[in-house]
Amino acid sequence: MNYALASGHTTVTDLLGKIQNQLLTPLINLLFVLATVVFLWGVIRYVIGSQGDPKNLDAGKKIMLWGIIGMTIMASAWGIVKIICRFFDTCT
């Protein structure tokens, strides 16, 4: 599926490949790293910062939960991008 765009030599496949390689993959990687940092912050807050205080324990648990949710969403987004990339045969 190589439809030429108005710009001349760029095809839809080339455009999708560039979007994936230059925009989506770095963005998903950055957000995955941020979700991991959030999770680790929750672990630190739960283990070190709580000092047995139930309020701080609950706060650490919530932060860890949001970190796990973020990592799950980013892993899912990465999988969806890979499925679309394979469908359009733009994987590199």
N, C-alpha and C positions, 0 to 999 in steps of 0.2 A: 504494500500500500504506500506508494510514493507519489503523492499529489504535489505538484509544484505550486508554491505560493507566489503571490504577485512580485515578491522581491527577486525572483530569478532562480537561483540555484538551491535555495533552501526548500526542503521537503517537510511534510508533516512529521515523518519519522525522525528526521534530524531535529526538528523543533521539540518534539516530545522527549527525545534523548537529552537535549540540552536542558530542558526544564527539569528533568529528573536528576541529571548529574550536577547541575549548577545551582538548583534551588531546593528541590524537595529532599534530596539525600543529606545535604549539610544541615538543613533546618531540622529534620527529624533527628539527626545525630545530636545536634545542640540541645534540643528539647529532651532527648533521652538522658543526656548527661545532667541536665538540670533536674530531672525527675530523680535521678540517682542521688544527686547532692541533697535534695529534699528528704529522701528516704534516710540517708546517712545522718542528716541533721536530726531527724526524729529518733534514730537509734542513740545518738549521743545524748540527746535530751532525755530519753527514757532511762538510759543506763547511768550516765554520769550526773546529769542535771537534776534528777528527781530527788535524790537523797531520801527516798522513802515517802515523799509527799504524794498522796493520791492524785492531787490536782495536776502536778507535773507529770506523773505517770500517764494520766489520761491524755494530756496534751502531746506527749511523745508518741503515744499510740496513734492518735489522730494524724500527726505529721507523717508517721511511717505509712499509714493507710493511704494518705494522699500521694505519697511517693510511689507506692506500689500501683495505684490507679494510674498515675502518670506514665509509669514505665509500661504498663499494659496497653495504654492507648497508643504510645509511641511504637511499640512492637507491632500492634495491629496496623497502624498507619504504614509502617515500613513494609509489612506483608502485602497490604493493598497496593502500594506503589509497585512492588515486585510483580504482582499479578497483572496489573495494567501494563507494565513494561514488557512482560512476556507476551501478553495478548497482542500488543502492537509491534512486537519484535524489535524493541529499542534498547534491550538490555546490553550493557557493555561489560 
